[in-house]
Amino acid sequence: MNLTEAHIKISEVKFRDEKIFFLLEDGREIGASLKWYPELYQASIEELLEYTISSRGYGVHFNKVDENLSAYGMLSYTLRKKN
C-alpha cells in the first residue's frame, strides 16, 4: 500500500521540547524538530497555538505565522533527514 495524504488525518497538534507532533486519527503520533521549520521555530508558543487543522485533516495552517505543514510533508521530510 502506498503512503498517501488520504491515509493520514491529523486530529491534534502538540508541542514539546522544541518539537512539533501531530496526533493522527488512527492513534499514531508523528513528530519533527521545530528547527527543521525556521518560521515555526522562531514563533512564540502563543503564535504556534493559533492553528487550524484543514477540513480534511491533511495539514495545519499556523494563522499568526502564515505557515502550512502537512502530515505527509512532515513524514517525507523526516525520512529525507534520516537518510
C-alpha positions as CSV (number, residue, x, y, z in Angstrom):
1,M,0.0,0.0,0.0
2,N,1.3,3.4,-0.9
3,L,1.5,6.1,1.7
4,T,-0.7,9.0,0.5
5,E,-2.3,12.0,2.1
6,A,-5.6,10.2,2.1
7,H,-4.4,7.8,4.7
8,I,-3.1,10.5,7.1
9,K,-5.6,12.6,9.1
10,I,-4.4,15.0,11.8
11,S,-6.7,15.2,14.9
12,E,-4.5,17.2,17.2
13,V,-1.2,19.3,17.3
14,K,1.1,19.3,20.3
15,F,4.5,20.9,21.1
16,R,7.1,19.6,23.4
17,D,10.9,20.1,23.8
18,E,11.2,22.2,20.7
19,K,9.4,19.6,18.6
20,I,6.0,19.5,16.9
21,F,3.8,16.5,17.0
22,F,0.7,15.5,15.0
23,L,-1.7,13.1,16.6
24,L,-3.4,11.1,13.9
25,E,-6.9,9.8,13.8
26,D,-5.7,6.2,13.8
27,G,-3.8,6.7,17.0
28,R,-0.3,7.2,15.6
29,E,1.9,10.2,16.6
30,I,4.4,11.7,14.3
31,G,6.8,14.5,15.1
32,A,9.8,16.6,14.0
33,S,12.1,19.2,15.3
34,L,10.8,22.7,15.0
35,K,14.4,23.6,13.9
36,W,13.6,22.0,10.6
37,Y,10.9,24.6,10.0
38,P,12.5,28.0,10.7
39,E,9.3,30.1,10.6
40,L,7.7,27.9,13.2
41,Y,10.9,27.6,15.3
42,Q,11.1,31.4,15.6
43,A,7.4,31.8,16.5
44,S,6.2,32.2,20.1
45,I,4.2,29.5,21.7
46,E,1.2,31.8,21.5
47,E,1.7,32.1,17.8
48,L,2.1,28.3,17.4
49,L,-1.1,27.6,19.3
50,E,-3.1,29.7,16.8
51,Y,-3.5,27.0,14.2
52,T,-6.3,25.5,12.1
53,I,-6.4,21.8,11.0
54,S,-7.6,21.6,7.4
55,S,-11.1,20.4,6.9
56,R,-9.9,17.0,5.6
57,G,-7.2,16.7,8.2
58,Y,-4.2,16.6,5.9
59,G,-2.4,19.7,7.2
60,V,-2.2,22.5,9.6
61,H,-2.2,26.3,8.9
62,F,-0.5,28.4,11.5
63,N,-2.6,31.6,11.4
64,K,-0.2,34.1,13.1
65,V,2.9,32.8,11.3
66,D,1.1,32.2,7.9
67,E,2.8,28.8,7.5
68,N,1.4,25.5,6.4
69,L,2.6,22.0,7.3
70,S,1.1,18.7,6.2
71,A,1.4,15.4,7.9
72,Y,2.6,13.8,4.6
73,G,5.2,16.6,4.2
74,M,6.4,16.1,7.8
75,L,6.8,12.3,7.2
76,S,8.5,12.9,3.8
77,Y,10.9,15.5,5.3
78,T,11.7,13.3,8.3
79,L,12.6,10.4,6.1
80,R,14.9,12.5,4.0
81,K,16.6,13.9,7.1
82,K,17.3,10.4,8.4
83,N,18.9,9.2,5.1
